[in-house]
Amino acid sequence: MLSAKSEDIDKIHGLTSGADDYMTKPFSPLELIARIKSQLRRFKILNNTSGANISQTEIAIDGLYINTSTHEVKVDGNDVKLTPREFDILLLLAKNKGVVFSTDKIYETVWEEDPFETRNTVM
């Protein structure tokens, strides 16, 4: 956000309203460009759009790391042991970040069968 309002309360209001950054006028064009590049870099890292250091067999979300070819899972660098079904459920959710699945849909996708009274199976 670029604004002429420079009071602390204005900056706080801008940031809590959804701005990722806040600069006041007068501003330095070089600083503005540096801040834009910083935001783009952060976006690429968090959304894995750059492809840097992440292959197609790896998924990284915050502190979660999943290797789809070796079935290796780490959380904050610590190994997590999962059954094959648990791994498949985690993979489904990781590949569909932000999507809400019903237990029937999880069962149908992971077990590759039509769901019938499967709520406890997924749980």
C-alpha positions as CSV (number, residue, x, y, z in Angstrom):
1,M,0.0,0.0,0.0
2,L,1.3,3.4,-0.9
3,S,-0.3,6.2,1.1
4,A,0.2,9.8,2.1
5,K,-1.1,8.8,5.6
6,S,2.0,8.3,7.8
7,E,0.6,8.0,11.3
8,D,1.2,4.7,13.1
9,I,-2.6,4.1,13.3
10,D,-2.9,4.5,9.6
11,K,-0.2,2.0,8.9
12,I,-1.7,-0.5,11.4
13,H,-5.1,0.0,9.8
14,G,-3.7,-0.6,6.3
15,L,-1.8,-3.7,7.3
16,T,-4.7,-5.2,9.3
17,S,-7.0,-4.5,6.3
18,G,-5.0,-6.8,4.1
19,A,-2.0,-4.9,2.8
20,D,1.1,-7.0,2.6
21,D,3.3,-3.9,2.9
22,Y,2.9,-0.2,3.6
23,M,4.9,2.8,2.3
24,T,4.3,6.5,2.9
25,K,4.8,9.4,0.5
26,P,7.2,10.8,-0.3
27,F,8.9,7.5,-1.2
28,S,12.0,6.3,-2.8
29,P,11.4,4.6,-6.2
30,L,14.4,2.2,-5.5
31,E,12.9,1.2,-2.2
32,L,9.5,0.6,-3.9
33,I,11.1,-1.6,-6.5
34,A,13.0,-3.5,-3.8
35,R,9.8,-4.1,-1.8
36,I,7.9,-5.3,-4.9
37,K,10.7,-7.7,-5.7
38,S,10.7,-9.0,-2.1
39,Q,6.9,-9.6,-2.3
40,L,7.2,-11.4,-5.6
41,R,10.0,-13.6,-4.3
42,R,7.9,-14.5,-1.2
43,F,4.9,-15.3,-3.4
44,K,7.0,-17.6,-5.7
45,I,8.5,-19.4,-2.7
46,L,5.2,-19.9,-0.9
47,N,3.4,-21.0,-4.0
48,N,6.2,-23.0,-5.5
49,T,5.8,-21.1,-8.8
50,S,9.5,-20.6,-9.3
51,G,10.3,-24.3,-9.4
52,A,13.6,-23.6,-7.6
53,N,14.8,-26.6,-5.5
54,I,11.4,-28.3,-5.8
55,S,11.1,-31.1,-8.3
56,Q,7.8,-32.6,-9.5
57,T,8.2,-35.4,-7.0
58,E,8.4,-33.0,-4.1
59,I,5.7,-30.9,-2.4
60,A,6.6,-28.3,0.2
61,I,4.0,-26.4,2.2
62,D,5.2,-24.3,5.1
63,G,7.1,-26.8,7.3
64,L,5.6,-29.9,5.5
65,Y,7.8,-31.8,3.0
66,I,6.5,-34.7,0.9
67,N,8.5,-36.8,-1.5
68,T,6.0,-38.6,-3.7
69,S,8.5,-41.0,-5.2
70,T,10.1,-42.2,-1.9
71,H,7.0,-41.6,0.3
72,E,9.2,-39.6,2.7
73,V,7.3,-37.1,4.8
74,K,8.9,-34.5,7.1
75,V,7.4,-31.8,9.3
76,D,9.8,-29.1,10.4
77,G,12.7,-31.4,9.4
78,N,11.4,-34.4,11.5
79,D,10.6,-37.7,9.8
80,V,6.9,-38.7,10.0
81,K,6.0,-42.4,9.6
82,L,2.7,-43.0,7.8
83,T,0.9,-46.0,6.5
84,P,0.4,-46.1,2.8
85,R,-3.3,-45.0,3.2
86,E,-2.3,-42.2,5.5
87,F,0.3,-41.1,2.9
88,D,-2.3,-41.2,0.1
89,I,-4.7,-39.1,2.2
90,L,-2.0,-36.5,3.0
91,L,-1.0,-36.4,-0.7
92,L,-4.6,-35.8,-1.8
93,L,-4.9,-32.9,0.7
94,A,-1.5,-31.4,-0.1
95,K,-2.1,-31.5,-3.9
96,N,-5.5,-29.8,-3.4
97,K,-4.5,-27.1,-0.9
98,G,-7.5,-25.1,0.2
99,V,-10.1,-27.6,-1.0
100,V,-12.5,-29.2,1.5
101,F,-13.2,-32.9,0.9
102,S,-16.1,-34.9,2.4
103,T,-15.1,-38.2,4.0
104,D,-16.9,-40.0,1.1
105,K,-14.9,-38.1,-1.5
106,I,-11.6,-38.9,0.4
107,Y,-12.6,-42.6,0.5
108,E,-13.6,-42.7,-3.2
109,T,-10.4,-41.0,-4.3
110,V,-7.9,-42.9,-2.0
111,W,-9.5,-46.3,-1.9
112,E,-10.7,-46.1,-5.5
113,E,-14.1,-47.6,-4.5
114,D,-17.6,-46.3,-4.2
115,P,-18.2,-45.1,-0.6
116,F,-20.7,-46.9,1.6
117,E,-20.8,-46.2,5.3
118,T,-17.1,-45.3,5.2
119,R,-16.9,-42.4,7.6
120,N,-15.1,-44.5,10.3
121,T,-12.7,-46.0,7.8
122,V,-11.4,-42.5,6.8
123,M,-11.3,-41.3,10.3
